Amino acid sequence: MPENTAHATELASQYLSQVTGDLEHNIKEQDRITAELAVLQDQLVTLQQNHTVLVNMRQALGVPAEDRKPADAESAEAATVPSPRKKTASATANAPATGRRRPAKRAAARPSEAGKQAGKPAGPTLVELIHQQVVEQSEPRSAAEIAEAVRTAHTDRTIDTKVVRTTLENLVARSRVHRSKQGSSVFYTAADAPEQEAAATDEAQAESAG
């Protein structure tokens, strides 16, 4: 038994040594072939570039273009050309049926466009909602408070505080909203009716003077 065990151990060691050597040889061969492929790929790219330059030069010299492509490119085109031809023949064979169905497709497209137009929101704009909220408030409020009030009143719409602040500043520039500052905070209130009328009168006078 000890002799058999020693013999088996020796055979296993020999096999392991042989497998390890074969594995190392395999890895080296892979590295060698990979390097050769990289070189061949570079050569192919260079040849293709030179081919394009030579064809252009020949055409510039007035020689009719008779570009002979490599065998692999010709075989690739031969394999891909029949596919479009079959599709063309199939489309020609089914031309009467397709021609009859075209009016139905066009008619079906019209309700889709009408549905898109009907899907457009017909409610008040964001500017109107913000101005309405400012008019309805009883005291000055910040842009964040106004945005929160609009979000609460219109949960189906996405209201961004930055957009609300920009809209309020535009309303201030149009004299529809007043802006007041308390410390580092800015508050907004609705413009008074007399001031709006005065601004409108001034604007009318400016237009008549111009």
C-alpha positions in Angstrom: 0.0 0.0 0.0 2.7 2.6 0.8 4.4 1.7 -2.6 1.1 2.2 -4.5 0.5 5.5 -2.7 3.9 6.8 -3.5 3.5 5.7 -7.1 0.2 7.5 -7.4 1.6 10.6 -5.8 4.5 10.6 -8.3 2.1 10.3 -11.2 0.0 13.1 -9.9 3.1 15.3 -9.6 4.1 14.5 -13.2 0.6 15.3 -14.5 0.6 18.5 -12.6 3.9 19.5 -13.9 2.9 18.7 -17.5 -0.5 20.6 -17.1 1.3 23.6 -15.7 3.8 23.6 -18.5 1.0 23.3 -21.1 -0.9 26.1 -19.5 2.1 28.4 -19.6 2.7 27.6 -23.2 -1.0 28.2 -24.0 -0.8 31.7 -22.4 2.3 32.6 -24.3 0.7 31.5 -27.5 -2.3 33.6 -26.8 -0.1 36.6 -26.1 1.9 36.0 -29.3 -1.2 35.7 -31.5 -2.8 38.7 -29.9 0.2 40.8 -30.7 0.3 39.6 -34.3 -3.4 40.4 -34.7 -2.8 43.9 -33.4 0.0 44.4 -36.0 -2.2 43.0 -38.8 -5.0 45.2 -37.8 -2.8 48.3 -37.9 -1.5 47.2 -41.4 -5.1 46.7 -42.6 -6.1 50.2 -41.4 -3.1 51.7 -43.2 -3.9 49.8 -46.4 -7.5 51.0 -46.3 -6.5 54.6 -45.9 -4.0 54.3 -48.7 -6.6 52.7 -50.9 -9.0 55.6 -50.4 -6.2 58.1 -51.2 -5.2 56.3 -54.3 -8.8 56.0 -55.6 -9.3 59.8 -55.0 -6.1 60.6 -56.9 -7.1 58.4 -59.8 -10.5 60.1 -60.0 -8.8 63.5 -59.8 -6.7 62.5 -62.8 -9.8 62.0 -64.8 -9.7 58.2 -64.9 -13.2 56.5 -64.6 -13.8 55.0 -61.2 -13.3 51.2 -61.4 -12.7 50.6 -57.8 -11.9 46.9 -57.1 -12.8 46.0 -53.6 -11.1 43.3 -51.6 -12.5 39.8 -51.9 -13.9 39.8 -48.3 -15.7 43.1 -49.0 -17.2 41.8 -52.2 -18.4 38.6 -50.5 -19.9 40.7 -47.7 -21.8 42.8 -50.2 -23.0 39.7 -52.1 -24.4 38.4 -48.9 -26.2 41.6 -48.0 -27.5 42.7 -51.4 -30.2 39.9 -51.9 -31.9 40.9 -48.7 -33.1 44.3 -49.9 -34.1 42.9 -53.3 -36.3 40.3 -51.7 -37.9 43.0 -49.6 -38.5 45.1 -52.7 -40.1 42.2 -54.5 -42.3 41.5 -51.6 -43.3 45.1 -51.3 -44.1 45.1 -55.1 -46.2 42.0 -54.8 -48.2 43.5 -51.9 -48.5 46.9 -53.5 -52.3 46.7 -54.2 -53.1 45.7 -50.6 -50.9 48.4 -49.2 -52.4 51.0 -51.4 -55.9 50.2 -50.2 -54.9 50.4 -46.6 -53.2 53.8 -46.8 -56.4 55.9 -46.5 -57.3 54.0 -43.4 -53.9 54.7 -41.8 -54.2 58.4 -42.6 -57.7 58.5 -41.2 -56.6 56.8 -38.1 -53.8 59.4 -37.7 -56.2 62.3 -37.5 -57.9 61.3 -34.3 -54.4 60.8 -32.7 -53.5 64.4 -33.6 -56.9 65.6 -32.3 -56.2 63.7 -29.1 -52.9 65.4 -28.7 -54.5 68.8 -29.1 -57.3 67.8 -26.7 -54.7 66.7 -24.2 -53.2 70.2 -23.8 -53.9 71.8 -20.5 -56.7 74.4 -20.7 -56.4 75.6 -17.1 -54.8 78.8 -15.8 -51.1 79.3 -16.4 -48.5 79.2 -13.6 -48.2 83.0 -13.7 -51.9 83.4 -13.2 -51.9 80.9 -10.3 -49.1 82.7 -8.6 -50.6 86.2 -9.1 -54.0 84.9 -7.9 -52.3 83.5 -4.7 -50.6 86.9 -4.1 -53.8 88.8 -4.5 -55.7 86.4 -2.2 -53.2 86.6 0.7 -53.8 89.0 3.5 -50.2 89.7 4.4 -46.7 89.7 2.8 -45.3 86.3 2.1 -42.0 84.9 0.8 -41.6 83.1 -2.4 -41.3 79.8 -0.6 -44.6 80.4 1.3 -46.4 81.3 -2.0 -45.0 78.3 -3.7 -46.2 76.0 -0.9 -49.6 77.6 -1.0 -49.9 77.0 -4.8 -48.7 73.4 -4.4 -51.3 72.8 -1.7 -54.1 74.3 -3.9 -53.0 72.5 -7.0 -51.6 69.1 -6.1 -51.8 67.9 -9.7 -49.1 70.4 -10.8 -45.4 70.5 -10.2 -44.4 73.8 -8.6 -40.8 74.7 -8.2 -39.8 77.4 -5.7 -37.2 78.9 -8.0 -39.7 79.2 -10.8 -42.1 80.9 -8.5 -39.5 83.4 -7.3 -38.6 84.2 -10.9 -42.2 84.6 -11.8 -42.8 86.9 -8.8 -39.8 89.1 -9.9 -41.3 89.3 -13.4 -44.6 90.4 -11.9 -42.8 93.0 -9.8 -41.2 94.3 -13.0 -44.6 94.6 -14.5 -46.0 96.5 -11.4 -48.5 93.7 -10.7 -46.7 92.7 -7.4 -44.9 94.7 -4.8 -41.7 93.5 -3.2 -40.5 94.5 0.3 -37.4 93.4 2.2 -37.1 92.7 5.9 -33.6 92.0 6.8 -32.3 89.3 4.5 -35.9 88.1 3.6 -37.9 89.2 0.7 -41.7 89.4 0.8 -44.3 89.9 -1.9 -47.8 91.6 -1.8 -50.3 92.4 -4.5 -50.1 95.8 -6.1 -52.8 98.3 -5.0 -55.5 99.2 -7.5 -54.7 102.9 -7.4 -51.1 102.3 -8.1 -51.9 100.1 -11.0 -54.2 102.7 -12.5 -51.5 105.3 -12.0 -48.9 103.1 -13.7 -51.3 102.5 -16.6 -52.0 106.2 -16.9 -48.3 107.0 -17.0 -47.7 104.3 -19.5 -50.5 105.7 -21.7 -49.1 109.2 -21.5 -45.7 107.9 -22.4 -47.0 106.2 -25.4 -49.0 109.3 -26.6 -45.9 111.5 -26.1 -43.8 109.1 -28.1 
